[in-house]
Amino acid sequence: MTELQRMYNDMLVALEQGINDLEKFEDGNATAGTRVRKNMQTIKDLAGMVRVEVQERKNAYLLKSRKML
């Protein structure tokens, strides 16, 4: 598994794990709401890292392909 795939998979796992806390929050548990927000911040951070990595690889590929011309 590549680093990019690992980060993407970590996002999926975090989303799945947050479902229980989301249900608890919707049932009135305010503490679960804090956990939902923390989990969503983790997902946001991972998404940002994935975006940066994809952009860097894309730019490197474009630069390489231009040099070949």
N, C-alpha and C positions, 0 to 999 in steps of 0.2 A: 504494500500500500504506500503510495506516495504521500509526501507531507500535505499536499493540496487535498488529496482524498481524505486524509486523516482529519484535517480541519473541517471539511464538509461533513464528514461522518459525525464529528463531535457536535456540530450544530444540530444534526438530526436527532442525536441521542438527547441533547439538552431539551429540544422541543418535546420529545416523548416523555421525558422525566417531569416536565413542568405541567403536564395535564392534570395530575392529581392535585397539585397545589392550586391550579386554576379552578378546579371544581370546588375545592374547599373554600376558596375566596368567594366564589359565587354563592356559596351556602352561608356566607356571613363571617368567615374566619379572616379577620384583618391581618393577622400574622402571616397567613398564607399569601396574602397580597404582596407583602414585602418580599417573600421568596420568589414570587412570580416576576416581580420587577427586577430582582437580582439576576434571575435566570435569563430574562430577556436582554439584560445588559451584556451578559456573557455571550449570548447569541449574536448580538449586535457587534461585539468586538471580534468574534470569529468571522462574521460576514465581512467585516472590514479587512481583515487579514487575507481572506480568500480573494477579495476584489483586488487588493494590492498585488498579490502574487500573480493573479491572472493577467493584470495589466502589464506587469514587468515581463512576463513570459511572452505576451503578445508583442510588446515593443521590441524585445530581443529577436523574436522571429522575423518581424518586419525589417529590422535593421540588417539581419543576416541575409534575408532574401534580396534586399536592395544592393548589398555588396556583391551578390552573385551576378547581378545584371551588368 
